[in-house]
Amino acid sequence: MSLGITLVSHVPEIANGLKKLLDQVAANVSITTAGGTNDDSIGTSMDRIMKAFADNQADEIMAFYDLGSAKMNLEMAIEMAGKPVHLYDTAFIEGAYTAASLIQAGVGRTEVEDQLKELVIKD
Amino acid sequence: MTLTVDTLTEWMNNFTAKIAANQQFLSDLDTPIGDGDHGFNMNRGMAAVSQKLAEKPASVTAAFKTIAMTLISTVGGASGPLYGTAFLEMAKKSSSTTDLSELLDAALAGIEKRGGAKPGDKTMVDVWTALIPDVKTGNLTAEKIASAVEATKEMVARRGRASYLGERSRGHVDPGSQSSGYLFEAMLETKGLL
């Protein structure tokens, strides 16, 4: 089962910028983004998150987000997603970076999750 | 106290009108303790809801579902998933009852689950929790709504964007509570709903 990453931010540039950072260490990991609302203003969009899940090449996704409402939209999208998606309350950049580098190194999800535990900063 | 497509539509249209009239005020409330867009976001969402309801949904359940999906996809801020979930839970519940207070109970449970807020956290949960018992007993009044909204002023936010401000969130009415107040006022003004 392949692992991918979805990044959700209130701002498209933040989501895409973080992807750029992760691509550098995880060239073979499918990383998709959902930044901003449907009309590109600041916020998050369940539609865009669903699309980021669908566009992701992996069978299973680890999802990271910036602030509160991103999490709510993510949770709703996860309920409707066609593949397993796991949500992490970690620091956005550090959590996603950790996951990307470990997935690239061939580490499985449970082990990645062990590394993510100390990066949890939200509930 | 039972809901029909007509009373639900009137309730929503009343809510849309209040949001439109107060969008600047709601966004102003959101400026010191949030991101300053609550009124504009809600106005965009409710304008779309009223437009959709003009197409006359076939049933109460279909109407609730339309309201929920429209809010979820158009609002953008935290209020989209929260109000969206509230209406989605009412849609589910409406297949077994059209009793308004039972529907509101289901909505509140959905809001609490989605946002993780509890009473006292300075969120819309405070207003819904305070007012649903009054809906049940037929004692909902404009004064009670106003005081439930006002009660959030002295609370310290523990959920939502305002929680990043900690103690400094005190002294401001919570914008989501204010918009929820309008939803309950709209209920009072809808003939045959309560």
Interface residues (C-beta under 8 A of the other chain):
Chain A: T37 N38 S41 I42 G43 T44 S45 M46 D47 L67 G68 S69 M72 N73 E75 M76 D123
Chain B: D35 D37 N41 I72 S73 T74 G76 G77 A78 G80 P81 L82 G84 T85 R114 G115 G116 R159 G160 R161
